[in-house]
Amino acid sequence: MRTTPELPPTTRDDRPSGIAARLLADRHSLPLSIALHLIPGVLIVAAYLLIAEPFVASLGYPSFLGWAIAMGIALVPFELGLLLWLGRRRNGRFSLRGVIGFTGRPTTRGRLVAIVAALIVWFLVVSTALTVLDSRVYAWFFTWVPFEGAGGSATAYLDNYPHAVMVATLAACIPLTGLSYPIIEELYFRGFLLPRLARLGNWAPVVNTVLFSIYHLWSPWVIVSRVIFFLPGPWLVWHRKDLRLSIGMHAGTTFLMQTVGTLALVLNVLP
């Protein structure tokens, strides 16, 4: 069995034991990988329903802010916290060396910018085009979902709130859901989990993307379209061995969308 060059093996003296050793192994079993993909989504939904939703409702703010708070409660400690804990177990300090892969930066700067720009355009165009599909899937299968603002519309989580409240919510979430959370997700899903699916060969980025889409339990009607518009990022990371590609696509798109959306609301371009 070939080793994964992006994840340098530990020496006998510094090799962690127990659960850390299992998580830091070059390969994860498929059941373990599925669990590691989906558990953060379950925790985020639980944090939203138990803590964030009642809190933002008491303030009169949209559920969009509630999901941002829920991710801060669950996503950050589980995904980033796990990576830092594993790094400390492996390296004796808070370092991601040997924890995440695809960090060799083989793509030149100019090519990186060009590829990321193309990925962002793909993401924006295809995700927008597929909102019709999202709306139909929601109407067919997911009208029972109890989350406030659920629906196929991209702005459903903000609808029916005062203009100032929508602006404040989007602006406050730009550094969170627009930038830092996507970066953490890419470190976790593409940097940590994807290389450990290597036994699946070229199916690894496909399985990783499907599980990542299912992980978004708060919007299950977008699972199919998310696989379509998101897959090129993980696929290129897998084949080019450069994690920066999916970080650029994911964080670049969300940051751009939320910043432009906020400015559009401020300037009354959107209702």
C-alpha distance (Angstrom), angle and dihedral (degrees) to the residues before:
residue distance angle dihedral
M1 . . .
R2 3.77 . .
T3 3.79 120.9 .
T4 3.79 124.7 -122.9
P5 3.82 107.2 -109.0
E6 3.81 93.0 -158.8
L7 3.82 90.9 63.5
P8 3.83 109.0 55.6
P9 3.80 111.0 -148.9
T10 3.78 119.9 -112.9
T11 3.78 121.0 -118.1
R12 3.78 122.1 -111.5
D13 3.80 90.8 -104.1
D14 3.79 97.7 53.4
R15 3.80 99.9 33.0
P16 3.85 110.1 127.7
S17 3.78 119.3 -131.4
G18 3.80 135.9 -144.6
I19 3.80 120.7 14.5
A20 3.80 92.2 -9.7
A21 3.80 90.9 57.4
R22 3.79 90.8 49.6
L23 3.80 92.4 50.2
L24 3.82 93.5 44.6
A25 3.80 94.1 49.0
D26 3.81 116.4 121.3
R27 3.82 89.1 -115.4
H28 3.80 132.9 37.0
S29 3.77 121.5 -155.2
L30 3.79 112.5 -114.2
P31 3.85 93.5 -111.7
L32 3.81 90.8 51.0
S33 3.80 91.6 47.1
I34 3.81 92.0 49.2
A35 3.81 90.2 51.0
L36 3.80 92.8 48.3
H37 3.82 90.5 49.8
L38 3.81 95.9 49.0
I39 3.82 107.0 33.1
P40 3.84 93.7 75.7
G41 3.82 89.8 54.7
V42 3.80 91.3 52.4
L43 3.81 90.5 49.4
I44 3.81 92.2 48.8
V45 3.83 92.0 52.2
A46 3.82 90.8 47.0
A47 3.81 91.7 49.5
Y48 3.80 89.9 49.0
L49 3.80 96.3 49.5
L50 3.80 96.4 41.4
I51 3.80 102.2 36.9
A52 3.79 119.4 1.4
E53 3.80 101.8 45.8
P54 3.83 95.7 52.2
F55 3.80 89.8 44.2
V56 3.82 97.7 52.5
A57 3.81 91.2 40.2
S58 3.80 89.6 56.7
L59 3.82 88.3 52.8
G60 3.79 93.8 46.7
Y61 3.81 93.6 -119.0
P62 3.82 128.6 137.2
S63 3.77 124.1 -90.8
F64 3.83 87.9 -114.2
L65 3.79 87.7 75.9
G66 3.80 89.0 46.8
W67 3.80 91.2 57.6
A68 3.81 90.4 49.0
I69 3.80 89.5 53.0
A70 3.81 91.9 45.5
M71 3.79 90.2 53.0
G72 3.79 90.0 50.6
I73 3.79 89.0 52.5
A74 3.82 97.5 44.6
L75 3.82 113.0 11.8
V76 3.80 97.5 50.5
P77 3.84 98.2 46.9
F78 3.81 94.5 42.0
E79 3.79 102.9 39.6
L80 3.80 103.1 29.5
G81 3.79 93.6 28.2
L82 3.80 91.7 53.0
L83 3.80 92.1 49.4
L84 3.81 92.5 49.7
W85 3.80 92.3 46.2
L86 3.80 91.3 50.8
G87 3.80 90.1 46.7
R88 3.78 90.9 53.4
R89 3.80 91.5 47.4
R90 3.78 91.8 49.6
N91 3.81 101.3 37.8
G92 3.80 104.0 23.5
R93 3.81 89.9 -118.4
F94 3.79 139.3 55.5
S95 3.78 99.1 -73.5
L96 3.79 131.8 129.8
R97 3.81 93.2 -146.1
G98 3.79 108.1 131.9
V99 3.81 91.1 6.8
I100 3.80 100.1 80.1
G101 3.77 126.9 35.4
F102 3.80 138.4 -153.4
T103 3.81 91.4 55.8
G104 3.80 99.1 125.7
R105 3.83 92.2 100.0
P106 3.82 96.1 -138.0
T107 3.81 93.2 163.8
T108 3.80 116.1 89.6
R109 3.79 117.3 -121.8
G110 3.79 95.6 -110.5
R111 3.80 93.4 47.7
L112 3.80 90.4 45.1
V113 3.81 92.1 55.2
A114 3.80 92.0 46.8
I115 3.81 94.0 48.8
V116 3.81 93.9 45.3
A117 3.82 91.1 48.6
A118 3.82 90.1 51.6
L119 3.81 90.8 47.7
I120 3.81 91.7 50.9
V121 3.81 91.1 50.7
W122 3.82 90.0 48.5
F123 3.82 91.0 48.6
L124 3.80 94.0 49.2
V125 3.80 97.5 43.0
V126 3.80 98.1 42.5
S127 3.82 96.7 41.0
T128 3.82 89.5 50.4
A129 3.79 92.3 47.8
L130 3.81 90.9 49.8
T131 3.81 95.7 53.8
V132 3.81 86.8 93.7
L133 3.81 88.6 58.7
D134 3.81 90.7 46.4
S135 3.81 91.1 53.4
R136 3.80 92.3 50.1
V137 3.80 94.1 46.6
Y138 3.81 89.0 49.8
A139 3.81 91.9 49.5
W140 3.81 92.4 47.0
F141 3.80 101.3 43.5
F142 3.80 116.1 3.9
T143 3.80 111.6 46.9
W144 3.81 86.2 110.8
V145 3.83 92.2 65.9
P146 3.84 105.1 117.3
F147 3.82 99.0 -150.3
E148 3.79 115.2 119.7
G149 3.79 111.6 -110.2
A150 3.81 94.2 16.8
G151 3.79 113.3 158.5
G152 3.75 145.7 99.6
S153 3.81 94.9 -81.1
A154 3.79 115.9 103.1
T155 3.82 89.8 -138.0
A156 3.82 97.5 42.2
Y157 3.81 92.7 111.8
L158 3.82 90.2 58.4
D159 3.80 102.0 38.7
N160 3.82 122.2 120.7
Y161 3.80 96.3 20.4
P162 3.82 126.9 118.1
H163 3.78 115.2 -87.2
A164 3.82 94.0 -115.5
V165 3.80 91.4 50.9
M166 3.80 92.2 51.7
V167 3.81 91.5 49.2
A168 3.81 92.7 48.1
T169 3.82 91.7 47.7
L170 3.79 95.4 50.2
A171 3.79 93.5 43.1
A172 3.80 92.7 49.9
C173 3.80 91.2 49.2
I174 3.83 97.5 49.9
P175 3.84 94.9 89.4
L176 3.81 90.4 41.2
T177 3.81 114.9 39.0
G178 3.79 89.9 13.5
L179 3.79 99.0 54.0
S180 3.80 124.1 -9.0
Y181 3.83 99.8 44.6
P182 3.84 93.8 50.1
I183 3.81 90.2 49.9
I184 3.81 90.9 50.8
E185 3.81 90.2 48.0
E186 3.79 91.3 52.3
L187 3.80 92.5 48.9
Y188 3.80 89.2 50.6
F189 3.82 103.7 37.6
R190 3.81 101.7 31.7
G191 3.80 101.1 23.3
F192 3.82 100.3 39.7
L193 3.82 108.3 21.1
L194 3.82 104.6 30.7
P195 3.84 98.8 60.4
R196 3.80 89.7 49.6
L197 3.81 90.0 60.6
A198 3.80 89.4 65.2
R199 3.81 92.8 121.4
L200 3.82 86.9 71.2
G201 3.80 92.1 62.1
N202 3.79 114.4 -159.5
W203 3.80 89.5 -4.7
A204 3.81 89.6 68.5
P205 3.84 97.1 86.7
V206 3.81 90.3 44.0
V207 3.81 93.4 52.4
N208 3.79 90.4 42.8
T209 3.81 91.6 52.3
V210 3.81 93.9 46.2
L211 3.80 91.9 50.3
F212 3.81 90.6 44.9
S213 3.80 89.1 53.5
I214 3.82 92.1 49.4
Y215 3.82 89.2 47.9
H216 3.82 86.7 69.7
L217 3.80 90.5 80.5
W218 3.80 90.7 162.3
S219 3.83 90.7 68.9
P220 3.82 108.1 29.7
W221 3.81 92.2 158.1
V222 3.82 88.4 70.4
I223 3.83 95.6 55.3
V224 3.82 95.5 101.2
S225 3.78 96.9 43.0
R226 3.83 92.1 42.7
V227 3.80 90.0 57.4
I228 3.80 89.7 52.1
F229 3.79 99.3 47.7
F230 3.82 96.1 34.8
L231 3.81 102.9 44.4
P232 3.84 98.2 82.2
G233 3.82 90.6 65.4
P234 3.83 97.9 55.3
W235 3.81 90.0 37.3
L236 3.80 91.9 57.5
V237 3.80 92.3 43.2
W238 3.81 88.7 54.3
H239 3.79 95.5 47.9
R240 3.81 99.6 36.0
K241 3.83 95.1 37.0
D242 3.81 92.4 -134.9
L243 3.80 119.4 126.2
R244 3.81 91.8 -168.6
L245 3.81 89.9 75.5
S246 3.80 95.8 66.9
I247 3.81 92.5 36.7
G248 3.79 89.0 54.8
M249 3.79 93.4 46.2
H250 3.80 96.9 45.0
A251 3.80 102.0 38.1
G252 3.80 92.5 34.3
T253 3.80 92.7 54.4
T254 3.80 97.3 43.9
F255 3.80 92.6 45.0
L256 3.80 91.3 48.8
M257 3.81 94.4 46.3
Q258 3.79 95.4 48.0
T259 3.79 94.7 42.8
V260 3.80 93.4 48.2
G261 3.80 90.4 43.1
T262 3.79 91.5 52.5
L263 3.80 92.6 47.9
A264 3.81 90.3 47.6
L265 3.80 90.2 53.9
V266 3.81 92.5 46.0
L267 3.81 90.6 50.9
N268 3.83 91.8 43.6
V269 3.79 91.5 -119.7
L270 3.80 87.3 132.8
P271 3.80 123.2 44.8
